[in-house]
Amino acid sequence: MDWARPIISMSMRWKSYWALSRSIRMLTLVALFVFAFSVLLLTRKQKTSGHSDGCDFPAIFNFGDSNSDTGGKSAAFHRIPYPNGETFFHKPSGRYCDGKLIVDFIAEKLGLPYLSAYLDSIGTNFRHGANFATGGSTIQPVDAIIFNQGFSPISLDIQLLQFEQFRERTNELHREGVNSNIKRGIPRPEDFSKALYTLDIGQNDLTGAIKLMGEKQVLASIPGLIDQFTQAVTRLYQLGARAFWIHNTGPFGCLPQQVLDYPPKPENVDQNGCIKSQNEVAQEFNRQLKERVSLLRVRLQDAALTYVDIYSAKYSLISDAMKHGFTNPLGYCCGHYLNDKCSTKKIVNGTEVPRPSCSNPSAYISWDGVHYSHAANQWVANKILDGSLSDPSTPISEGCQKPHHL
């Protein structure tokens, strides 16, 4: 019948519509599944590798003192002897430690090899960065007074000059078309702008000044140190650096050597046995450093500057040493105070012998009275690398990303 044709036609249209609708729904569900699966894979990849798509750092360039020196002073002056290096490297490694430093754990987190010291000419590879830190270095240029205290002549300004030469000669070699063997040992020119620049320096300026003057005078010297530090960061920026990871200074009033050198009066001791007034100097330095980093973010707007609160991480460890599996936080493992230091060779009957060290270095926060042990460095690194103690709160794997509010 003619009247039935529209009904049949309408019925067919509805069937077609619902069939199409089911197809669209199925395609949508498939697309959502593929998207969710892709996000899951990406998340797992980032968790396992420590990388993010935004910051695949090809290299690290480090500047500092013995807290991050991986062989500079050892190459320039004298080899740091065993038992330094005993826990991880099982031989002297150029580090004032029984094992790895925080900068080593940074490299591991970013999937990069340990940094070779710029001054080391034996067995080095700079393909993924270089370390310009040397033990005993200061922010301020070294004069006769500072040098006579035993500090390194390779201060931060000299480290920057070394970096400038390293960068210039690297770029020259690439322009000259050197062979692949040489290229495998140096960064690519484009790596300098994509690298992470880490700085950990200032402790020696403050502890050295405390030996020479009162703590009030040391406090008065801090603005000048911060100005010199700012000049160094600005110069690195001018040379192409864009991602900075800046450590503040630790609670040096808790270092066993400081407590032994300056036995505090009862009113100047905190609950952990640390020297309160010295830690207050460190905190004031850190306050001014944090303020300056904030100003640098405004001035260097296409740079990412992360301020890292090393002080809080280290003081937290010292405060709860027993809870975290460590012994007395004012004890140390290697050497003896004043005349039998872990960083010098010992001669017995005309023969070099290793310095005495404890049977379990992992139980100590301090390795030698001044420097942290491998176990303590690992604990501190785990506290800071996720960004929970940083300003902004950025994991190191995302350290190239600028805060959204700038």
Disulfide bonds with the S-S distance in Angstrom:
Cys55-Cys400 1.97
Cys254-Cys274 2.06
Cys333-Cys358 2.00
Cys334-Cys342 1.89
